[in-house]
Amino acid sequence: MGFVIITALVTLLALFATISSLKNKNLLGVLFAGGSLAVFGWFTVMTVLHSGYPGGH
C-alpha cells in the first residue's frame, strides 16, 4: 500500500511539473517531466490493478 501512495504522489508532482514546463515553454523540462509522468503513472496504475488498494491478497 505504501508503494501505491508514494508513486501516486510522484505522479501528481510530475503532472504539476509537466504543466509548469508547458507554461514556461521549456522543452527539455516537458520531456523529462512527461517521461516521469508516464513511468510513475504506469507504475501506479499497474500496482493498483495487480495488488489492489489497499494491498489485498
Secondary structure, 3 states (H helix, E strand, C coil): CHHHHHHHHHHHHHHHHHHHHHHCCCHHHHHHHHHHHHHHHHHHHHHHHHHCCCCCC
